[in-house]
Amino acid sequence: MNQLAGATSPYLRQHAGNPVDWREWDAQALAEAAARDVPILLSIGYASCHWCHVMAHESFEDARTAAQMNENFVCIKVDREERPDLDAVYMNATVAMTGQGGWPMTCFLTPEGEPFYCGTYYPKVPRGGMPSFTQLLTAITDTWDTRRDAVDKAATQVTDALRAQAAGLPDADVTISAELLDHAVAAVLRDEDPRHGGFGGAPKFPPSALLEGLLRSWERTGDAATFDVVNRTAEAMARGGIYDQLRGGFARYSVDAAWVVPHFEKMLYDNAQLLRAYAHLARRTPPRERESLAHRVTRETVQFILDDLGTDHGGFASALDADTHLEPGGPGVEGATYVWTPAELIGELGAIEGVWAAEVFGVTTAGNFEQGTSVPTRYADPDAVSDNGTATAARERFERVRATLRDARARRPQPDRDDKVVTAWNGMAITALAEAGSALRQDDWVAAAARCAHFLLAEHVVDGRVRRASLGGVVGTSPGILEDYAWLVTGLLALHQATGRLDWLEHAQRLLDKAIQHFADPAAAGSWFDTADDAEILVTRPRDPIDGATPAGASALAEALLTAAATSAPEPALHYRELADQTLQRGAVVLARAPRSAGQWLTVAEPALRGPLQVAIALPDSTTAATELIATARTEAPGGTVIVAAPTDSVPLLADRSPVNGAPSAYVCRGSVCDLPVTTAPDLRASLNRR
């Protein structure tokens, strides 16, 4: 019988009504396969995945298909977001066998968990050279029954290859240096799409971590071409359909090269990473008469995260679905909530305003999506298409129109939300909210980050160890992986800097020490496994140093280590810095050979090269006088600078650092070399800009 009704994953619960006898991944399921002498059918996906829904509707909801699955297989359903360790192992197997990966992932395993045949989506009926799903099931069963030796041979070969692949980064004769980082950035810039912004062709994904790394590179070198690439990409995405022009927030990727038509699911991890980059760009954008694009996107993305992904417990939900169910129980329709026709705009706004809105948002009778519908874009600001009145009046008109359309869209059927709270992605959100709030003087954003952190520490940290996810405030049993520890630590350290509170640092240090204890490779300094040493033993212990849609666990940990080294007392600081340097030394080979896939490595290497830069602002009893000094540091300092404002001796970075003549004073250090303290914003600015 189907055993998913009590799962903590919304994705698994979506399949609780299937006639398939789905089980969760556990030892009992593998033992049943051995006892019945049948292969395991492993299906991996996630709640907001469009093609996962398609395959479920076509095959898993079909009684005849389910009967064939139940008779010949032990069927296991896995949420890739809840069990990224399983997803990593079997995705590598899928890519090795087929040359590509994706979700839904469909793998056939021996009862020992060894993969012998893997693929992704299989249709209900044969098409495009693909067999139907039932044809595949029949072929797998026949091979299992009549050619077991072939199954065993394939399983052994794939498993051996997976174990070899998980050997970690090799020792390489390359180190973190200005020359290496300049080489990596130059290689990235050569891959730019100068017409549409971003990198590569369709489908096009936001280069989230890479944007932050490039900004930090530009701050070191002053290279205008690097800044221009960041600015072009940021503007192209923000004006295209991948960005929700009515409500804010980014979709997961664009199906075209011009950022027009999104794959409509909205992920927390994308929006958290992009918030960090846009907030950094915003504080580097000179103030003008009107709000800059970077400031606007920062503000709207924060609002999307808080309003649309915020949970009652203070954490943030994982995603909004790509599909909308227009009828209860019916199949999902991709993008149905978001697209418009000119007639719909006129119906909501009236003829004059509807025609104007269609021009502003690029909604045409031909459409840019399906069946004559359009995804709204915003290639010109409203005052640029105003036929009368002032620019201010045009902007006010636009906001009225936008609010009306936003309210109208809210009355439509809405996509489902995956309410699962994932530790790593919430850590990214804490980091971005704390950094953005500090830099742009939005205390409520920092407060939202703190609420999230309090929830994670209270519920996701159990007996000193991190759990992967919770649902409805109830934490699941899946253990945290390396990225969960790394991003939670980085988020806590961002809050330590934003507030000057010691307890955030102490929480971060305890978790970082646990990560060092359980994830380090004892045979290779600076190399890290993605699963803990006491986690479930899989066919291989996964570790992937390449940054993808989310940064690699190792590159994320490098940031946590580097920041902890700059904020801690001398003894732990030396230990953290040694590990950070060893980790970056391993990551240098990724920067040298695959810089497009090394955005987070670049993000960490740039401040490491600077020392990193540290700004300790010693506060007198009254902190009001320090406002300008703190604002200057947070606005002018390059990304990755550690900035803490607190009273003398209240936190490690302020040890023995006092106000000068009773005035707030900034101590600027590069690694172990410090300038004389300064008490004015111009002097601090000069110290920060000294190369």
C-alpha positions as CSV (number, residue, x, y, z in Angstrom):
1,M,0.0,0.0,0.0
2,N,1.0,3.6,-0.5
3,Q,2.9,4.8,2.6
4,L,3.4,8.6,1.8
5,A,0.5,10.1,3.7
6,G,2.5,10.8,6.8
7,A,5.6,12.1,5.0
8,T,7.1,15.5,6.0
9,S,7.7,16.4,2.4
10,P,4.9,18.2,0.4
11,Y,6.2,16.5,-2.7
12,L,5.8,13.0,-1.3
13,R,2.4,14.0,0.0
14,Q,1.4,14.9,-3.5
15,H,1.8,11.2,-4.4
16,A,0.0,9.8,-1.4
17,G,-3.2,9.3,-3.4
18,N,-1.4,7.4,-6.3
19,P,-2.4,3.8,-6.8
20,V,1.4,3.1,-6.7
21,D,2.6,1.4,-3.5
22,W,5.1,4.2,-2.9
23,R,7.5,4.0,0.0
24,E,10.0,6.4,1.4
25,W,13.7,5.6,1.2
26,D,14.7,3.5,4.2
27,A,16.3,0.2,5.1
28,Q,12.9,-1.6,5.2
29,A,12.2,-0.7,1.5
30,L,15.6,-2.0,0.4
31,A,15.1,-5.2,2.5
32,E,11.7,-5.8,0.9
33,A,13.3,-5.6,-2.6
34,A,15.9,-8.2,-1.5
35,A,13.2,-10.4,0.0
36,R,11.0,-10.3,-3.1
37,D,14.0,-10.4,-5.4
38,V,12.8,-7.5,-7.5
39,P,14.5,-4.3,-8.5
40,I,13.9,-0.9,-6.9
41,L,12.1,1.7,-9.0
42,L,13.4,5.0,-7.6
43,S,11.6,8.2,-8.6
44,I,13.1,11.5,-7.6
45,G,11.6,14.9,-8.0
46,Y,10.4,18.0,-6.1
47,A,7.1,19.7,-5.4
48,S,7.3,22.6,-7.9
49,C,8.6,20.5,-10.8
50,H,6.4,20.8,-13.9
51,W,7.5,17.6,-15.7
52,C,7.2,15.7,-12.4
53,H,3.6,16.6,-12.3
54,V,3.2,15.6,-16.0
55,M,4.7,12.1,-15.4
56,A,2.6,11.7,-12.2
57,H,-0.6,12.5,-14.1
58,E,0.2,10.3,-17.1
59,S,1.6,7.3,-15.3
60,F,1.5,7.3,-11.5
61,E,-2.2,8.1,-11.4
62,D,-3.0,5.4,-13.9
63,A,-4.3,2.2,-12.3
64,R,-2.9,-0.2,-15.0
65,T,0.6,1.4,-14.9
66,A,0.6,1.3,-11.1
67,A,-0.4,-2.4,-11.1
68,Q,2.7,-3.2,-13.2
69,M,4.9,-1.1,-11.0
70,N,3.6,-2.7,-7.8
71,E,3.9,-6.3,-9.1
72,N,7.5,-6.0,-10.4
73,F,9.2,-3.4,-8.3
74,V,9.6,-1.9,-4.9
75,C,8.6,1.7,-5.7
76,I,10.4,4.4,-3.7
77,K,9.6,8.1,-4.0
78,V,12.3,10.7,-2.9
79,D,12.1,14.5,-2.6
80,R,15.4,15.7,-3.9
81,E,15.2,18.8,-1.7
82,E,14.8,16.8,1.4
83,R,17.3,14.1,0.5
84,P,20.0,15.9,-1.6
85,D,22.4,13.2,-0.8
86,L,20.4,10.6,-2.6
87,D,19.7,13.0,-5.5
88,A,23.4,13.7,-5.9
89,V,24.4,10.0,-6.1
90,Y,21.7,9.0,-8.6
91,M,21.9,12.2,-10.6
92,N,25.5,11.4,-11.2
93,A,24.5,7.9,-12.3
94,T,21.9,9.3,-14.6
95,V,24.3,11.8,-16.2
96,A,26.9,9.0,-16.6
97,M,24.4,6.8,-18.4
98,T,22.5,9.3,-20.5
99,G,24.8,12.3,-20.8
100,Q,22.2,14.6,-19.2
101,G,20.1,14.9,-16.0
102,G,17.0,16.4,-14.8
103,W,13.7,15.8,-12.9
104,P,11.7,13.7,-12.7
105,M,14.6,11.2,-12.3
106,T,13.8,7.6,-12.9
107,C,16.3,5.0,-11.7
108,F,16.3,1.3,-11.4
109,L,18.5,-0.2,-8.7
110,T,19.5,-3.5,-7.2
111,P,18.2,-4.2,-3.7
112,E,21.7,-3.0,-2.5
113,G,20.9,0.4,-4.1
114,E,23.3,0.0,-7.0
115,P,21.9,1.7,-10.2
116,F,21.8,-0.3,-13.4
117,Y,19.5,1.8,-15.6
118,C,18.6,5.5,-15.2
119,G,16.7,8.2,-17.1
120,T,14.4,11.1,-16.5
121,Y,10.9,11.7,-17.8
122,Y,9.2,8.9,-19.7
123,P,5.9,9.5,-21.6
124,K,2.7,7.6,-21.4
125,V,2.9,6.6,-25.0
126,P,6.1,6.3,-27.2
127,R,7.1,9.6,-28.8
128,G,10.2,11.3,-30.2
129,G,12.2,8.1,-30.1
130,M,11.4,7.6,-26.4
131,P,9.7,4.4,-25.3
132,S,6.6,4.6,-23.2
133,F,7.0,4.2,-19.4
134,T,5.2,0.9,-19.5
135,Q,7.4,-0.4,-22.3
136,L,10.5,0.6,-20.2
137,L,9.0,-1.3,-17.2
138,T,8.5,-4.4,-19.2
139,A,12.0,-4.3,-20.6
140,I,13.5,-3.8,-17.2
141,T,11.5,-6.7,-15.7
142,D,12.5,-9.0,-18.6
143,T,16.2,-8.1,-18.2
144,W,16.0,-8.7,-14.5
145,D,14.4,-12.1,-14.9
146,T,16.4,-13.4,-17.9
147,R,19.8,-11.6,-17.9
148,R,20.7,-11.0,-14.3
149,D,24.4,-11.2,-15.1
150,A,24.0,-8.1,-17.4
151,V,22.2,-6.3,-14.6
152,D,25.0,-7.1,-12.1
153,K,27.7,-6.1,-14.5
154,A,26.1,-2.8,-15.3
155,A,25.4,-2.1,-11.6
156,T,29.1,-2.8,-10.7
157,Q,30.4,-0.6,-13.5
158,V,28.2,2.3,-12.6
159,T,28.9,2.0,-8.9
160,D,32.7,1.8,-9.4
161,A,32.5,4.9,-11.6
162,L,30.5,6.8,-9.0
163,R,33.0,6.0,-6.3
164,A,35.9,7.1,-8.5
165,Q,34.0,10.3,-9.3
166,A,33.6,11.0,-5.6
167,A,37.3,11.0,-5.0
168,G,37.3,14.8,-4.5
169,L,39.4,17.6,-6.1
170,P,42.9,16.6,-7.0
171,D,46.0,18.2,-5.8
172,A,46.9,20.9,-8.3
173,D,49.8,23.2,-8.9
174,V,47.6,26.3,-8.7
175,T,46.9,28.7,-5.8
176,I,44.6,31.5,-5.1
177,S,46.2,34.6,-6.5
178,A,45.2,37.8,-8.2
179,E,46.4,36.3,-11.5
180,L,44.2,33.2,-11.0
181,L,41.1,35.3,-10.2
182,D,41.7,37.6,-13.1
183,H,42.1,34.6,-15.4
184,A,38.8,33.2,-14.1
185,V,36.9,36.5,-14.6
186,A,38.3,37.0,-18.1
187,A,37.2,33.5,-19.1
188,V,33.7,34.2,-17.7
189,L,33.5,37.6,-19.5
190,R,34.3,35.9,-22.8
191,D,31.2,33.7,-22.4
192,E,28.8,36.6,-22.0
193,D,25.8,36.9,-24.2
194,P,26.3,40.6,-25.1
195,R,22.9,40.9,-26.8
196,H,20.7,39.5,-24.0
197,G,22.9,39.5,-21.0
198,G,23.9,36.5,-18.9
199,F,25.9,33.5,-20.2
200,G,25.2,30.7,-22.6
201,G,22.0,30.1,-24.6
202,A,18.6,28.6,-23.9
203,P,17.6,27.5,-21.4
204,K,19.2,30.3,-19.5
205,F,19.7,30.3,-15.7
206,P,20.4,33.2,-13.5
207,P,24.1,33.3,-12.7
208,S,23.3,34.1,-9.1
209,A,26.6,33.4,-7.2
210,L,28.6,34.4,-10.2
211,L,27.2,37.9,-10.2
212,E,28.3,38.4,-6.6
213,G,31.7,37.1,-7.3
214,L,32.1,39.4,-10.4
215,L,31.0,42.4,-8.3
216,R,33.7,41.6,-5.8
217,S,36.3,41.2,-8.5
218,W,35.3,44.6,-9.9
219,E,35.8,46.2,-6.5
220,R,39.3,44.8,-6.4
221,T,40.4,45.6,-10.0
222,G,38.2,48.6,-11.0
223,D,37.7,46.9,-14.4
224,A,34.8,48.6,-16.0
225,A,34.1,45.7,-18.4
226,T,33.4,43.4,-15.4
227,F,30.9,45.8,-13.9
228,D,29.2,46.3,-17.2
229,V,28.7,42.5,-17.6
230,V,27.1,42.4,-14.1
231,N,24.9,45.5,-14.8
232,R,23.8,44.2,-18.2
233,T,22.8,40.8,-16.8
234,A,21.1,42.3,-13.8
235,E,19.1,44.7,-16.0
236,A,18.2,42.1,-18.6
237,M,16.8,39.7,-16.0
238,A,15.0,42.4,-14.1
239,R,13.2,43.6,-17.3
240,G,12.4,40.2,-18.7
241,G,9.7,37.8,-18.0
242,I,11.9,35.7,-15.7
243,Y,11.2,38.5,-13.2
244,D,7.6,38.8,-11.9
245,Q,6.8,42.4,-13.0
246,L,3.7,42.6,-10.9
247,R,4.8,41.1,-7.6
248,G,8.5,40.7,-7.7
249,G,10.6,37.6,-7.4
250,F,12.5,35.6,-10.0
251,A,11.5,32.3,-11.7
252,R,13.9,29.4,-11.8
253,Y,15.1,30.0,-15.4
254,S,14.2,31.2,-18.8
255,V,13.3,28.8,-21.6
256,D,14.7,31.2,-24.1
257,A,18.0,33.1,-24.3
258,A,16.4,36.6,-23.9
259,W,14.9,36.0,-20.4
260,V,11.4,36.4,-21.8
261,V,9.5,33.2,-21.0
262,P,10.2,31.7,-17.6
263,H,9.9,28.2,-16.3
264,F,7.4,29.6,-13.8
265,E,8.4,27.9,-10.5
266,K,9.9,30.4,-8.0
267,M,12.6,28.9,-5.7
268,L,13.8,30.4,-2.4
269,Y,17.4,29.6,-3.2
270,D,17.3,31.6,-6.5
271,N,15.7,34.6,-4.9
272,A,17.9,34.6,-1.8
273,Q,21.1,34.5,-3.9
274,L,19.8,37.1,-6.4
275,L,18.8,39.3,-3.5
276,R,22.3,39.3,-2.2
277,A,23.7,40.3,-5.7
278,Y,21.1,43.0,-6.4
279,A,21.5,44.5,-2.9
280,H,25.3,44.6,-3.5
281,L,24.7,46.3,-6.9
282,A,22.2,48.7,-5.3
283,R,24.7,50.0,-2.8
284,R,27.2,50.4,-5.6
285,T,24.7,52.4,-7.7
286,P,25.0,56.2,-7.3
287,P,21.9,57.8,-5.9
288,R,19.7,59.5,-8.5
289,E,16.4,61.4,-8.6
290,R,14.5,58.2,-8.8
291,E,15.0,54.7,-7.3
292,S,17.5,52.7,-9.3
293,L,16.6,49.5,-10.9
294,A,18.9,47.6,-8.5
295,H,17.3,49.2,-5.5
296,R,13.8,48.5,-6.8
297,V,14.5,44.8,-7.5
298,T,16.1,44.5,-4.1
299,R,13.1,45.9,-2.4
300,E,10.6,43.9,-4.4
301,T,12.5,40.7,-4.0
302,V,12.6,41.1,-0.3
303,Q,8.9,41.7,-0.3
304,F,8.3,38.6,-2.4
305,I,10.4,36.5,0.0
306,L,8.6,37.9,3.1
307,D,5.1,37.9,1.8
308,D,4.9,34.9,-0.6
309,L,7.4,32.5,1.0
310,G,7.2,33.5,4.7
311,T,5.8,30.9,7.1
312,D,3.9,31.3,10.4
313,H,7.0,30.1,12.3
314,G,9.4,32.6,10.9
315,G,11.1,30.5,8.2
316,F,10.7,30.6,4.5
317,A,9.0,28.1,2.2
318,S,10.9,26.4,-0.5
319,A,9.1,27.3,-3.7
320,L,6.0,28.2,-5.6
321,D,4.9,25.7,-8.2
322,A,5.3,26.1,-11.9
323,D,1.8,24.9,-12.5
324,T,-1.6,26.2,-11.5
325,H,-4.6,23.9,-11.1
326,L,-7.5,25.7,-12.7
327,E,-9.9,23.0,-11.6
328,P,-9.6,21.1,-8.4
329,G,-8.1,17.7,-9.1
330,G,-7.4,18.6,-12.7
331,P,-3.9,18.7,-14.3
332,G,-1.8,21.7,-13.7
333,V,-1.4,24.4,-16.4
334,E,2.0,26.0,-16.5
335,G,2.1,29.7,-16.0
336,A,-1.7,30.1,-15.9
337,T,-1.6,32.5,-12.9
338,Y,0.9,34.9,-14.5
339,V,0.1,35.4,-18.2
340,W,-2.2,38.0,-19.8
341,T,-3.9,39.0,-23.1
342,P,-4.6,42.6,-24.2
343,A,-8.3,41.9,-23.7
344,E,-7.8,40.8,-20.1
345,L,-5.9,44.0,-19.4
346,I,-8.6,46.1,-20.9
347,G,-11.2,44.1,-18.9
348,E,-9.5,45.0,-15.6
349,L,-8.3,48.5,-16.4
350,G,-10.6,49.9,-19.0
351,A,-9.7,50.7,-22.6
352,I,-7.3,53.6,-22.1
353,E,-5.4,52.2,-19.2
354,G,-5.5,48.7,-20.6
355,V,-3.9,49.7,-23.9
356,W,-1.3,51.7,-22.0
357,A,-0.5,48.8,-19.7
358,A,-0.2,46.4,-22.7
359,E,2.4,48.8,-24.1
360,V,4.3,49.1,-20.8
361,F,4.3,45.3,-20.1
362,G,4.8,44.1,-23.7
363,V,1.4,42.3,-23.9
364,T,0.4,41.7,-27.5
365,T,-2.3,40.0,-29.5
366,A,0.3,37.5,-30.8
367,G,1.7,36.9,-27.3
368,N,5.1,35.7,-26.3
369,F,3.9,32.6,-24.6
370,E,1.2,30.0,-25.5
371,Q,-2.2,30.5,-27.0
372,G,-1.8,34.2,-27.6
373,T,-0.9,35.0,-24.0
374,S,2.0,37.1,-22.8
375,V,4.4,37.0,-19.9
376,P,4.7,40.7,-18.8
377,T,8.1,42.3,-19.4
378,R,9.2,45.8,-18.7
379,Y,11.8,47.0,-21.2
380,A,11.1,50.6,-20.6
381,D,10.2,52.5,-17.5
382,P,6.7,54.0,-17.5
383,D,7.7,57.6,-18.0
384,A,9.4,56.5,-21.2
385,V,6.1,55.5,-22.7
386,S,4.1,58.3,-21.3
387,D,2.3,60.5,-23.9
388,N,1.6,63.4,-21.6
389,G,2.3,64.7,-18.1
390,T,5.4,64.5,-16.0
391,A,7.6,61.5,-15.3
392,T,6.4,61.5,-11.7
393,A,2.8,61.3,-12.9
394,A,3.6,58.5,-15.2
395,R,5.3,56.5,-12.4
396,E,2.3,57.1,-10.2
397,R,0.0,56.0,-13.0
398,F,2.1,52.8,-13.4
399,E,1.9,52.0,-9.7
400,R,-1.9,52.3,-9.8
401,V,-2.1,50.1,-12.8
402,R,0.3,47.6,-11.4
403,A,-1.6,47.4,-8.1
404,T,-4.9,46.8,-9.9
405,L,-3.4,44.0,-12.0
406,R,-1.7,42.5,-8.9
407,D,-5.1,42.4,-7.1
408,A,-6.8,40.9,-10.2
409,R,-4.1,38.2,-10.4
410,A,-4.5,37.4,-6.8
411,R,-8.2,36.5,-7.5
412,R,-7.0,33.9,-10.0
413,P,-6.2,30.3,-9.0
414,Q,-2.7,30.3,-7.5
415,P,0.2,27.9,-7.8
416,D,0.7,25.5,-4.9
417,R,3.4,26.4,-2.4
418,D,6.0,23.9,-1.1
419,D,5.9,24.8,2.6
420,K,9.0,22.8,3.4
421,V,11.6,24.9,5.2
422,V,15.1,23.9,4.1
423,T,17.9,24.9,6.3
424,A,20.5,25.7,3.6
425,W,18.1,27.9,1.6
426,N,16.9,29.7,4.7
427,G,20.5,30.3,5.6
428,M,20.9,31.9,2.2
429,A,17.9,34.1,2.9
430,I,19.2,35.1,6.4
431,T,22.5,36.1,4.8
432,A,20.9,38.1,2.0
433,L,18.3,39.8,4.3
434,A,20.9,40.7,6.9
435,E,23.3,42.1,4.3
436,A,20.7,44.0,2.3
437,G,19.1,45.4,5.4
438,S,22.4,46.5,6.9
439,A,23.6,48.1,3.6
440,L,20.4,49.8,2.7
441,R,19.3,50.8,6.2
442,Q,16.3,48.6,6.4
443,D,16.1,47.3,10.0
444,D,12.9,45.3,9.3
445,W,14.8,43.2,6.9
446,V,17.4,42.4,9.5
447,A,14.6,41.6,12.0
448,A,13.1,39.2,9.5
449,A,16.5,37.5,9.1
450,A,16.7,37.2,12.9
451,R,13.3,35.7,13.2
452,C,14.2,33.0,10.7
453,A,17.5,32.3,12.5
454,H,15.7,32.0,15.9
455,F,13.3,29.4,14.3
456,L,16.1,27.4,12.7
457,L,18.2,27.3,15.9
458,A,15.1,26.3,18.0
459,E,13.7,23.6,15.6
460,H,16.3,22.6,13.0
461,V,19.2,22.2,15.5
462,V,18.6,19.0,17.5
463,D,21.1,17.8,20.0
464,G,23.7,20.2,18.5
465,R,23.2,18.8,15.0
466,V,21.4,20.3,12.0
467,R,18.4,18.7,10.4
468,R,17.7,19.3,6.7
469,A,14.1,20.5,6.7
470,S,10.8,21.0,8.6
471,L,7.1,21.3,7.6
472,G,4.5,23.1,9.6
473,G,7.1,23.8,12.3
474,V,7.9,20.1,12.8
475,V,11.4,19.2,11.9
476,G,12.0,16.1,9.8
477,T,14.4,13.2,10.4
478,S,16.7,13.8,7.4
479,P,20.1,15.0,8.7
480,G,21.6,18.2,7.5
481,I,24.3,18.0,4.8
482,L,27.3,20.2,4.4
483,E,25.5,23.1,2.7
484,D,23.0,23.2,5.6
485,Y,25.7,23.8,8.2
486,A,27.6,26.2,5.9
487,W,24.7,28.5,5.0
488,L,23.2,28.5,8.5
489,V,26.7,29.5,9.9
490,T,27.1,32.2,7.2
491,G,23.7,33.6,8.0
492,L,24.4,33.7,11.7
493,L,27.7,35.5,11.1
494,A,25.8,38.0,8.9
495,L,23.5,38.7,11.8
496,H,26.4,39.1,14.1
497,Q,27.8,41.8,11.8
498,A,24.4,43.4,11.4
499,T,23.6,43.6,15.1
500,G,26.9,43.4,16.9
501,R,25.5,40.7,19.2
502,L,27.8,38.1,20.5
503,D,25.3,35.3,20.7
504,W,24.9,35.0,16.9
505,L,28.7,34.5,16.7
506,E,28.6,31.8,19.5
507,H,25.8,29.9,17.8
508,A,27.8,30.0,14.5
509,Q,31.0,28.8,16.0
510,R,29.3,25.8,17.7
511,L,27.7,24.7,14.4
512,L,30.9,25.4,12.4
513,D,32.8,23.2,14.8
514,K,30.3,20.4,14.3
515,A,30.7,20.7,10.5
516,I,34.4,20.5,10.8
517,Q,34.1,17.4,13.0
518,H,31.7,15.5,10.8
519,F,32.3,16.5,7.1
520,A,36.1,16.9,6.8
521,D,38.0,14.4,4.7
522,P,40.7,13.2,7.1
523,A,42.9,12.1,4.2
524,A,42.9,15.4,2.3
525,A,43.1,18.7,4.1
526,G,40.6,21.2,2.8
527,S,38.4,18.6,1.2
528,W,34.9,18.0,2.4
529,F,32.2,15.4,2.0
530,D,28.6,16.6,1.5
531,T,27.3,14.0,4.0
532,A,28.4,13.5,7.6
533,D,30.6,10.7,8.7
534,D,27.8,9.1,10.7
535,A,25.1,9.6,8.0
536,E,23.4,6.7,6.1
537,I,25.9,4.8,4.0
538,L,25.0,5.0,0.3
539,V,26.7,3.3,-2.6
540,T,29.2,6.2,-2.5
541,R,29.7,9.2,-0.1
542,P,28.8,12.2,-2.2
543,R,30.8,15.4,-2.6
544,D,30.6,17.8,-5.4
545,P,32.9,20.9,-5.5
546,I,31.1,22.5,-8.5
547,D,28.8,25.4,-8.0
548,G,25.4,24.9,-9.7
549,A,22.0,26.4,-9.1
550,T,23.1,26.4,-5.4
551,P,26.8,26.7,-4.4
552,A,28.8,23.6,-3.6
553,G,28.8,22.6,0.0
554,A,32.6,23.1,0.1
555,S,32.6,26.6,-1.4
556,A,29.8,27.6,0.9
557,L,31.8,26.3,3.9
558,A,34.8,28.2,2.7
559,E,32.8,31.5,3.2
560,A,31.7,30.4,6.6
561,L,35.3,29.5,7.6
562,L,36.7,32.8,6.3
563,T,34.1,35.0,7.9
564,A,34.4,33.1,11.2
565,A,38.2,33.5,11.1
566,A,37.7,37.3,10.8
567,T,35.2,37.5,13.6
568,S,36.5,35.1,16.2
569,A,39.1,35.3,19.0
570,P,42.7,34.5,18.0
571,E,42.9,30.8,18.8
572,P,39.8,29.6,16.9
573,A,40.4,32.3,14.3
574,L,43.8,30.7,13.4
575,H,42.1,27.3,13.1
576,Y,39.3,28.5,10.9
577,R,41.6,30.5,8.7
578,E,43.9,27.5,8.1
579,L,40.9,25.4,7.1
580,A,39.6,28.3,4.9
581,D,42.9,28.6,3.1
582,Q,43.2,24.8,2.6
583,T,39.6,24.7,1.2
584,L,40.3,27.6,-1.2
585,Q,43.5,25.9,-2.3
586,R,41.4,22.9,-3.3
587,G,38.8,25.2,-5.0
588,A,41.5,27.0,-7.0
589,V,41.4,24.2,-9.6
590,V,37.7,24.9,-10.2
591,L,38.4,28.6,-10.7
592,A,41.2,27.6,-13.1
593,R,39.3,25.0,-15.2
594,A,35.6,25.7,-14.8
595,P,35.2,29.4,-13.8
596,R,31.5,29.6,-15.0
597,S,30.8,26.9,-12.4
598,A,32.9,28.6,-9.6
599,G,30.8,31.7,-8.7
600,Q,30.8,31.0,-5.0
601,W,34.5,30.1,-5.1
602,L,35.2,33.5,-6.6
603,T,32.9,35.2,-4.1
604,V,35.0,33.8,-1.3
605,A,38.5,34.0,-2.9
606,E,38.2,37.8,-3.6
607,P,37.9,38.8,0.1
608,A,40.4,36.1,1.1
609,L,42.9,37.8,-1.2
610,R,42.3,41.1,0.6
611,G,42.9,39.7,4.0
612,P,39.8,39.8,4.3
613,L,39.2,43.5,5.0
614,Q,37.9,44.0,8.5
615,V,36.2,47.1,10.0
616,A,35.7,47.2,13.7
617,I,33.7,50.2,14.8
618,A,34.1,50.9,18.5
619,L,31.0,52.5,20.0
620,P,30.7,54.7,23.0
621,D,27.7,54.5,25.3
622,S,25.6,56.3,22.9
623,T,25.6,54.7,19.4
624,T,23.7,57.6,17.7
625,A,26.9,59.4,16.8
626,A,28.2,56.3,15.0
627,T,25.4,56.2,12.4
628,E,27.4,57.9,9.6
629,L,30.5,55.9,10.3
630,I,28.6,52.6,10.2
631,A,26.7,53.6,7.1
632,T,29.9,54.5,5.3
633,A,31.5,51.2,6.2
634,R,28.4,49.2,5.0
635,T,28.0,51.2,1.8
636,E,31.7,51.7,0.8
637,A,33.4,48.5,1.8
638,P,33.9,45.8,-0.9
639,G,31.8,42.6,-0.7
640,G,33.1,40.1,1.9
641,T,34.4,42.8,4.2
642,V,33.7,41.9,7.8
643,I,32.0,44.9,9.6
644,V,31.1,44.8,13.3
645,A,30.0,47.8,15.3
646,A,29.9,47.2,19.1
647,P,31.2,48.5,22.4
648,T,34.8,47.8,23.3
649,D,35.5,44.2,24.4
650,S,31.9,43.1,23.8
651,V,32.8,40.9,20.8
652,P,36.2,39.5,19.6
653,L,36.7,41.9,16.8
654,L,36.4,44.8,19.3
655,A,38.8,43.4,21.8
656,D,41.0,46.2,23.1
657,R,39.6,48.6,20.6
658,S,38.1,51.7,22.1
659,P,36.6,55.0,21.0
660,V,39.1,57.7,20.4
661,N,38.5,60.7,22.7
662,G,35.0,59.4,23.3
663,A,34.1,59.4,19.6
664,P,33.0,56.3,17.6
665,S,36.1,55.0,15.9
666,A,36.7,52.7,13.0
667,Y,39.6,50.3,13.0
668,V,40.4,49.0,9.4
669,C,42.5,46.0,9.0
670,R,43.7,43.9,6.1
671,G,44.4,40.5,7.5
672,S,46.9,41.2,10.4
673,V,47.8,44.7,9.2
674,C,45.8,47.6,10.6
675,D,45.5,51.3,9.9
676,L,45.2,53.9,12.7
677,P,41.7,54.3,13.9
678,V,39.6,57.0,12.2
679,T,36.6,58.9,13.5
680,T,35.1,60.6,10.4
681,A,33.3,59.2,7.4
682,P,35.7,60.8,4.9
683,D,38.7,59.3,6.6
684,L,37.0,55.9,6.8
685,R,36.2,56.1,3.1
686,A,39.8,56.9,2.3
687,S,41.0,54.0,4.4
688,L,38.6,51.6,2.7
689,N,39.5,52.7,-0.8
690,R,43.3,52.5,-0.2
691,R,44.6,49.6,-2.3
